[in-house]
Amino acid sequence: MPVSTDRITPKGPATVDFHMKPNPQLRAALDLRGRAGQVKVLRAVASFELSKGLVVLAAGFGVLLLLHRDTSEIAQNLLRLLHISPDHRLSRLLMRSANRVTDKKLWSFAGVAVIYSILRFVEAYGLWKARAWAEWIALISGAIYLPFEVVELIRRLSLFHLSLLIVNLAVVLYMVYLRMQDDNGAESNALPT
């Protein structure tokens, strides 16, 4: 509603409009800033997923270095290097595991590592490009790990396991938020004006 002032102009009394009219440029800038913030978070999650894929891929190729080698001798050398007593529970577990390793198991582990890494790389690409399908992959794959992380945290309370659970839970909740936000946006776009 216009309000008169004491000033008189050649065209009549000057008026000042104290009611804010929606500024389309300002509204677009605020929407962009909100979406830009989402993109930053998605890219941070994408970088995390990419790093997970790279670590698993490196482990898969590292395992292939053990092909046609005496894994029990390698395990003994590792225990000596780390100054771990052969009587220690961890030593016995490592030696038992090393004795059961076969080339077929090594190839299987490497194959699973490659498949897992490809999934992480595809997810990272989709999240970097802010694709809805990648958000679904992140939500589902993150939610699958939650029960295992809770059980591991109950079995062995540690800062590492707690941090892992918190990060994974944050990613899952954020993906749920994005999916709900997109669903609400689709519903509001479908409503007649």
SVG drawing of the C-alpha trace seen along z (x, -y; Angstrom):
<svg xmlns="http://www.w3.org/2000/svg" viewBox="-6 -20 66 94">
<polyline fill="none" stroke="black" stroke-width="0.4" points="0.0,0.0 1.5,-3.3 2.3,-5.9 2.5,-9.6 5.5,-11.7 5.9,-15.4 7.8,-15.8 5.9,-17.1 7.2,-16.3 6.1,-17.9 4.1,-14.7 2.3,-14.9 3.0,-13.6 5.9,-11.0 4.9,-7.6 7.0,-4.9 5.9,-1.3 6.8,0.5 5.4,3.8 8.0,6.2 7.1,7.4 8.7,10.7 11.8,10.0 12.3,12.8 16.0,12.3 16.5,12.4 14.3,15.5 16.3,17.2 19.6,16.3 18.4,17.8 17.1,20.9 20.5,21.3 22.4,20.8 20.2,23.6 20.8,25.9 24.5,24.9 24.7,26.0 23.1,29.3 25.6,29.8 28.5,29.1 27.3,31.8 26.6,34.2 30.1,33.6 31.6,34.2 29.7,37.5 30.8,38.3 34.4,37.7 34.1,40.0 32.5,42.7 35.3,42.3 37.9,42.7 36.2,45.8 36.2,47.3 39.9,46.4 40.9,48.0 39.0,51.2 40.4,51.3 43.9,50.9 43.3,53.7 41.9,55.9 45.0,55.4 47.2,55.7 45.8,59.2 46.8,60.2 50.4,59.7 50.0,62.8 49.2,65.1 51.5,68.1 53.3,67.1 53.6,68.8 51.1,66.7 52.0,68.4 55.6,67.2 54.4,63.7 52.2,63.7 55.1,64.9 57.3,62.1 54.5,59.5 54.2,60.7 58.0,60.4 58.0,56.9 55.2,55.8 56.9,57.5 53.7,59.5 54.3,62.6 53.4,65.9 51.4,66.9 49.1,63.9 45.5,64.6 45.8,62.3 48.9,64.1 47.3,67.5 44.2,66.1 46.4,64.6 48.4,67.8 45.3,69.9 43.8,67.6 47.1,67.5 47.1,71.3 43.6,71.3 44.4,68.8 44.2,70.2 44.7,68.6 41.0,69.1 40.1,67.2 42.5,64.4 41.0,64.0 37.5,64.1 38.4,61.4 39.9,59.2 36.8,59.7 34.5,58.7 36.8,55.7 36.5,54.6 32.7,54.9 32.4,53.0 34.7,50.3 32.8,49.9 29.6,49.4 31.3,46.8 32.7,45.0 29.3,45.0 27.7,43.7 30.3,41.0 29.8,39.9 26.0,39.7 26.3,37.8 28.8,35.4 26.3,34.7 23.5,34.5 21.5,37.3 18.5,38.7 19.4,42.3 22.8,41.9 21.0,40.5 19.0,43.7 22.1,45.8 23.8,43.9 20.7,44.2 20.2,47.9 23.9,48.9 24.4,46.7 21.3,48.1 22.5,51.7 25.6,51.1 23.8,49.5 22.7,52.7 26.2,54.1 27.8,50.9 25.4,50.9 26.2,54.5 30.0,53.8 29.7,50.7 27.8,52.8 30.4,55.5 33.4,53.2 32.9,49.6 35.5,47.5 35.9,44.0 36.5,45.4 33.3,47.5 31.3,44.6 32.6,42.2 31.8,44.7 28.3,45.0 27.7,41.3 29.1,40.5 27.1,43.3 23.9,42.3 24.4,38.6 24.8,39.6 21.7,41.8 19.6,39.2 20.7,36.5 19.8,38.7 16.4,39.4 16.0,35.6 16.9,35.0 14.5,37.7 11.6,36.4 12.4,32.8 12.3,33.9 9.0,35.9 7.4,32.8 8.6,30.6 7.1,33.0 3.8,33.0 3.7,29.2 4.5,28.9 1.6,31.3 -1.0,29.2 -3.1,26.9 -2.4,23.2"/>
</svg>
